[in-house]
Amino acid sequence: MKANVFRFIKAALIVVLGLLLTIGVASLVDQFFDGIVCDFVYARYMVINNYPVEDGYYTDTWLNWPLLKHDLFISLLISTALWLIIVLIIAGRTRRREQKRVAKFKEEIMLKERALKEETSRKNDLIAYLAHDLKTPLTSVIGYLNLLDEAADMPIEQRAKYTRITLDKAYRLEKMINEFFDITRYNLHEISIQKEPIDLYYMLVQLIDELTPTLTAHGNTAVLHAPETLALSADPDKLARVFNNVLKNAAAYSYPDTEITIAAEEKAGAVTIRFTNQGKTIPPEKLSAIFEKFYRLDEARTSGTGGAGLGLAIAKEIVTLHGGTITAESAHDRVEFAITLPAK
């Protein structure tokens, strides 16, 4: 009931507004054209009769009310129709814009929900994978420790072999536990940076030295091309982690016995560091998702390359916090990661 009353009042206001606007326009036209409207109204609606009298003519005038009512009614209908058409056009456009906005909002919600479901699914799969990976080396560690404990007279060579295997499995356990901590820190957004001057050349040399055992295990080498004076302002620990994650990723997916190139330069107030390796070309659809958290190129999840899928995602987070960008390109058995950071 209230809605109907509101519509009636709205329609009445539109009619009155149309009538007032028509009168206003007529007044403006009359003033601009020196009384043309008044002359027209007078000629159309005033009836003039001249009656002869003794000393001339008597002029009698009166308003042609039936004709005026007819014209007013027609004018009212026309002005109301025009205003209704205008209102309907505006309302239609507004409604279409609102429908588009609502549709876009719904689409954004659906995309976010889909992304959240995919992320949750990947995270659940990751937890299952990590739990399995934790159980496997833990079982080996317990098994080898039991052997060492039960066989007191075990030959030294065999004891050394079992000890080395146990230590490798323990390192693997440590790595997986650290990945669990990474997941917690990443989800709680606990990553923060504290900038300070950094000798970038020395940092990259140190990085190569630290990862030399990992590289040589696959027959790979790393070569640095950068000026020795190259420096920038950044968080040293966080930036070292970025480079470590990217270089480890390059080592994990490089062809055996190939060279990984690290090139760095400063240009236009920004420092760009490129990690280039020879490896299987990454398809465009995977390349676009490579920096998503919990995403892993190696779906087979081998012990050698199966990580938590957080390394590159965390690297991107750290680079973004520094005000920089990280991108990846791949073609013709070549993969390149480019990290660009403000020099100051």
C-alpha positions as CSV (number, residue, x, y, z in Angstrom):
1,M,0.0,0.0,0.0
2,K,2.8,2.4,0.9
3,A,4.6,1.6,-2.3
4,N,1.5,2.4,-4.4
5,V,1.0,5.8,-2.6
6,F,4.7,6.6,-3.1
7,R,4.4,5.8,-6.8
8,F,1.2,8.0,-7.1
9,I,3.0,10.9,-5.3
10,K,6.0,10.4,-7.6
11,A,3.9,10.5,-10.7
12,A,2.0,13.6,-9.5
13,L,5.3,15.4,-8.8
14,I,6.5,14.5,-12.3
15,V,3.4,15.9,-13.9
16,V,3.6,19.1,-11.8
17,L,7.3,19.5,-12.6
18,G,6.6,19.0,-16.3
19,L,3.9,21.6,-16.3
20,L,6.1,24.1,-14.4
21,L,9.0,23.5,-16.7
22,T,6.7,24.0,-19.7
23,I,5.5,27.3,-18.3
24,G,9.0,28.4,-17.5
25,V,10.3,27.6,-21.0
26,A,7.3,29.5,-22.5
27,S,8.1,32.5,-20.3
28,L,11.7,32.5,-21.4
29,V,10.8,32.2,-25.0
30,D,8.3,35.1,-24.6
31,Q,10.9,37.4,-23.1
32,F,13.5,36.5,-25.7
33,F,11.2,37.0,-28.7
34,D,9.5,40.2,-27.4
35,G,6.1,38.8,-26.3
36,I,5.6,36.3,-29.1
37,V,4.0,33.7,-26.7
38,C,1.6,36.2,-25.2
39,D,0.5,37.5,-28.6
40,F,-0.1,33.9,-29.7
41,V,-2.1,33.1,-26.6
42,Y,-4.1,36.2,-26.9
43,A,-4.9,35.7,-30.6
44,R,-5.8,32.0,-30.0
45,Y,-7.9,32.1,-26.8
46,M,-9.4,35.6,-26.8
47,V,-12.7,36.1,-28.7
48,I,-13.1,39.7,-30.0
49,N,-16.4,41.0,-31.2
50,N,-17.1,44.6,-32.4
51,Y,-20.6,46.0,-32.0
52,P,-21.7,49.2,-33.7
53,V,-22.8,52.0,-31.5
54,E,-23.8,55.7,-32.0
55,D,-20.3,57.1,-31.9
56,G,-18.4,54.1,-33.4
57,Y,-17.9,50.4,-32.3
58,Y,-18.0,48.7,-28.9
59,T,-15.4,45.9,-28.6
60,D,-16.3,43.0,-26.4
61,T,-13.7,40.3,-25.5
62,W,-13.9,37.0,-23.6
63,L,-11.8,33.9,-23.0
64,N,-12.5,30.9,-25.3
65,W,-12.5,28.6,-22.3
66,P,-13.4,25.3,-24.1
67,L,-10.5,25.7,-26.5
68,L,-8.1,26.6,-23.6
69,K,-9.2,23.5,-21.7
70,H,-8.7,21.4,-24.7
71,D,-5.2,22.7,-25.4
72,L,-4.2,22.5,-21.7
73,F,-5.3,18.9,-21.6
74,I,-3.3,18.0,-24.7
75,S,-0.3,19.9,-23.5
76,L,-0.5,18.2,-20.1
77,L,-0.7,14.8,-21.8
78,I,2.3,15.6,-24.1
79,S,4.5,17.0,-21.3
80,T,3.6,14.1,-19.0
81,A,4.3,11.6,-21.7
82,L,7.7,13.2,-22.5
83,W,8.7,13.3,-18.8
84,L,7.6,9.7,-18.3
85,I,9.6,8.7,-21.3
86,I,12.6,10.5,-19.9
87,V,12.1,9.0,-16.5
88,L,11.7,5.5,-17.9
89,I,14.9,5.9,-20.0
90,I,16.9,7.1,-17.0
91,A,15.4,4.4,-14.8
92,G,16.2,1.8,-17.4
93,R,19.8,2.9,-17.7
94,T,20.1,3.1,-13.9
95,R,18.6,-0.4,-13.6
96,R,21.0,-1.8,-16.3
97,R,24.0,-0.2,-14.5
98,E,22.8,-1.6,-11.2
99,Q,22.3,-5.0,-12.8
100,K,25.8,-4.9,-14.3
101,R,27.2,-3.8,-10.9
102,V,25.4,-6.6,-9.1
103,A,26.4,-9.1,-11.7
104,K,30.1,-8.0,-11.5
105,F,29.9,-8.1,-7.7
106,K,28.5,-11.6,-7.8
107,E,31.1,-12.7,-10.3
108,E,33.9,-11.3,-8.1
109,I,32.4,-13.1,-5.1
110,M,32.2,-16.3,-7.1
111,L,35.8,-15.9,-8.3
112,K,37.0,-15.3,-4.7
113,E,35.0,-18.2,-3.4
114,R,36.4,-20.4,-6.2
115,A,40.0,-19.2,-5.4
116,L,39.4,-19.8,-1.7
117,K,38.2,-23.3,-2.4
118,E,41.1,-24.1,-4.7
119,E,43.5,-22.7,-2.1
120,T,41.9,-24.6,0.7
121,S,42.0,-27.8,-1.4
122,R,45.6,-27.2,-2.3
123,K,46.4,-26.5,1.4
124,N,44.6,-29.7,2.5
125,D,46.4,-31.7,-0.1
126,L,49.7,-30.1,1.0
127,I,49.1,-30.9,4.7
128,A,48.3,-34.5,3.7
129,Y,51.5,-34.6,1.6
130,L,53.6,-33.1,4.3
131,A,52.2,-35.5,6.9
132,H,53.1,-38.4,4.6
133,D,56.5,-36.9,4.0
134,L,57.1,-36.4,7.7
135,K,56.0,-40.0,8.5
136,T,58.3,-41.5,5.8
137,P,61.7,-40.1,7.0
138,L,60.6,-40.4,10.7
139,T,60.0,-44.1,10.1
140,S,63.4,-44.4,8.5
141,V,65.1,-42.5,11.3
142,I,63.5,-44.8,14.0
143,G,64.4,-47.9,12.0
144,Y,68.0,-47.0,11.6
145,L,68.4,-45.8,15.2
146,N,66.9,-49.2,16.3
147,L,69.5,-51.0,14.2
148,L,72.3,-48.9,15.6
149,D,71.0,-49.5,19.2
150,E,70.4,-53.2,18.8
151,A,73.6,-54.1,16.9
152,A,76.4,-53.1,19.2
153,D,79.0,-55.1,17.3
154,M,78.0,-53.5,13.9
155,P,81.1,-52.9,11.7
156,I,82.3,-49.3,11.8
157,E,81.7,-48.8,8.0
158,Q,78.1,-50.0,8.2
159,R,77.5,-47.9,11.4
160,A,78.9,-44.8,9.6
161,K,76.6,-45.5,6.6
162,Y,73.5,-45.9,8.8
163,T,74.4,-42.8,10.8
164,R,74.8,-40.8,7.5
165,I,71.4,-42.0,6.2
166,T,69.7,-41.2,9.6
167,L,71.2,-37.7,9.5
168,D,69.9,-37.1,5.9
169,K,66.5,-38.2,7.0
170,A,66.6,-36.0,10.0
171,Y,67.6,-33.0,7.8
172,R,64.6,-33.9,5.6
173,L,62.4,-33.8,8.7
174,E,63.8,-30.4,9.7
175,K,63.0,-29.1,6.2
176,M,59.4,-30.3,6.3
177,I,58.9,-28.9,9.8
178,N,60.3,-25.5,8.6
179,E,57.8,-25.6,5.8
180,F,55.0,-26.0,8.3
181,F,56.2,-22.9,10.1
182,D,56.4,-21.1,6.8
183,I,52.7,-21.9,6.2
184,T,51.7,-20.6,9.6
185,R,53.8,-17.4,9.2
186,Y,52.5,-16.8,5.7
187,N,48.9,-17.2,6.6
188,L,49.2,-14.9,9.6
189,H,51.0,-12.3,7.4
190,E,53.9,-12.0,9.8
191,I,56.4,-11.1,7.1
192,S,57.9,-7.6,7.8
193,I,61.0,-5.9,6.5
194,Q,63.7,-3.6,7.9
195,K,65.8,-2.0,5.2
196,E,69.5,-1.3,5.5
197,P,72.4,-0.8,3.0
198,I,73.4,-4.2,1.4
199,D,76.4,-5.2,-0.6
200,L,74.4,-7.0,-3.2
201,Y,77.4,-8.4,-5.1
202,Y,78.8,-10.0,-2.0
203,M,75.3,-11.4,-1.0
204,L,75.0,-13.1,-4.4
205,V,78.5,-14.5,-4.2
206,Q,77.8,-15.9,-0.7
207,L,74.5,-17.3,-2.0
208,I,76.3,-19.3,-4.7
209,D,78.9,-20.6,-2.2
210,E,76.2,-21.8,0.2
211,L,74.2,-23.6,-2.5
212,T,77.2,-25.1,-4.3
213,P,76.6,-28.5,-2.7
214,T,73.0,-28.5,-3.9
215,L,74.1,-27.4,-7.4
216,T,76.9,-29.9,-7.8
217,A,74.6,-32.7,-6.7
218,H,72.8,-32.2,-10.1
219,G,76.0,-31.3,-12.0
220,N,74.9,-27.7,-12.2
221,T,77.0,-24.6,-11.8
222,A,76.1,-20.9,-11.1
223,V,77.8,-18.0,-12.7
224,L,77.4,-14.4,-11.5
225,H,77.6,-11.4,-13.8
226,A,77.3,-8.1,-11.8
227,P,79.5,-5.1,-10.9
228,E,81.3,-5.6,-7.6
229,T,80.1,-2.2,-6.4
230,L,76.4,-3.1,-6.8
231,A,74.4,-2.2,-3.7
232,L,70.9,-1.4,-2.6
233,S,68.8,-0.8,0.5
234,A,66.7,-3.8,1.6
235,D,66.1,-6.3,4.4
236,P,69.2,-8.5,4.1
237,D,67.7,-11.6,5.7
238,K,64.4,-11.4,3.8
239,L,66.2,-10.6,0.5
240,A,68.6,-13.5,1.0
241,R,65.6,-15.8,1.4
242,V,64.2,-14.5,-1.9
243,F,67.4,-15.3,-3.8
244,N,67.8,-18.6,-2.0
245,N,64.2,-19.7,-2.9
246,V,64.7,-18.6,-6.6
247,L,68.1,-20.2,-7.0
248,K,66.9,-23.5,-5.3
249,N,64.0,-23.5,-7.6
250,A,66.3,-23.0,-10.6
251,A,68.5,-25.9,-9.4
252,A,65.6,-28.2,-8.8
253,Y,64.2,-27.8,-12.3
254,S,67.4,-27.3,-14.3
255,Y,68.6,-29.9,-16.8
256,P,71.6,-31.8,-15.3
257,D,75.1,-30.5,-16.1
258,T,73.9,-27.1,-17.1
259,E,74.8,-23.6,-16.1
260,I,72.6,-21.2,-14.0
261,T,73.3,-17.5,-14.8
262,I,72.7,-14.8,-12.3
263,A,72.9,-11.3,-13.8
264,A,72.4,-8.0,-11.9
265,E,72.5,-4.4,-12.9
266,E,71.3,-1.0,-11.7
267,K,69.4,1.2,-14.1
268,A,67.1,4.2,-13.6
269,G,67.2,4.0,-9.9
270,A,66.2,0.3,-9.8
271,V,68.3,-2.9,-9.5
272,T,67.3,-5.9,-11.6
273,I,68.5,-9.4,-10.7
274,R,67.9,-12.2,-13.3
275,F,68.2,-15.9,-12.6
276,T,68.3,-17.9,-15.9
277,N,68.5,-21.7,-16.1
278,Q,68.1,-24.3,-18.8
279,G,65.1,-26.5,-18.1
280,K,61.8,-27.8,-19.3
281,T,59.7,-24.9,-20.7
282,I,56.9,-23.9,-18.3
283,P,53.5,-23.7,-20.0
284,P,51.9,-20.3,-19.9
285,E,49.0,-21.5,-17.8
286,K,51.4,-22.7,-15.1
287,L,53.7,-19.7,-15.5
288,S,50.8,-17.4,-14.5
289,A,50.2,-19.4,-11.3
290,I,53.8,-20.0,-10.3
291,F,53.8,-17.4,-7.6
292,E,50.5,-18.6,-6.0
293,K,50.9,-20.0,-2.5
294,F,50.7,-23.8,-2.3
295,Y,51.2,-24.1,-6.0
296,R,53.9,-26.5,-7.2
297,L,55.2,-27.3,-10.6
298,D,56.0,-30.8,-9.7
299,E,52.6,-32.5,-9.2
300,A,54.3,-35.8,-8.7
301,R,55.7,-34.6,-5.4
302,T,59.1,-36.3,-5.3
303,S,61.3,-36.0,-2.3
304,G,63.9,-34.1,-4.3
305,T,61.7,-31.4,-5.7
306,G,58.4,-31.7,-3.7
307,G,58.3,-28.6,-1.5
308,A,55.4,-26.9,0.2
309,G,54.7,-24.7,-2.8
310,L,55.5,-21.6,-0.7
311,G,59.0,-20.6,-1.8
312,L,58.1,-18.5,-4.8
313,A,54.9,-17.2,-3.1
314,I,56.9,-16.0,-0.1
315,A,59.5,-14.5,-2.4
316,K,56.9,-12.5,-4.2
317,E,55.5,-11.3,-0.9
318,I,58.9,-10.1,0.3
319,V,59.7,-8.4,-3.1
320,T,56.3,-6.7,-3.0
321,L,57.0,-5.4,0.5
322,H,60.2,-3.9,-0.8
323,G,58.2,-2.1,-3.5
324,G,59.6,-4.3,-6.2
325,T,58.3,-6.9,-8.7
326,I,59.2,-10.5,-9.5
327,T,58.3,-12.1,-12.9
328,A,58.9,-15.3,-14.7
329,E,59.4,-16.1,-18.4
330,S,59.9,-19.4,-20.1
331,A,60.5,-20.5,-23.7
332,H,62.7,-22.9,-25.7
333,D,63.9,-24.9,-22.7
334,R,64.8,-21.7,-20.8
335,V,63.4,-20.2,-17.6
336,E,64.2,-16.8,-16.3
337,F,63.1,-15.1,-13.0
338,A,63.6,-11.3,-12.9
339,I,63.5,-9.4,-9.6
340,T,63.4,-5.6,-9.8
341,L,63.9,-3.6,-6.6
342,P,64.3,0.1,-5.8
343,A,68.0,0.9,-5.4
344,K,67.2,3.1,-2.3
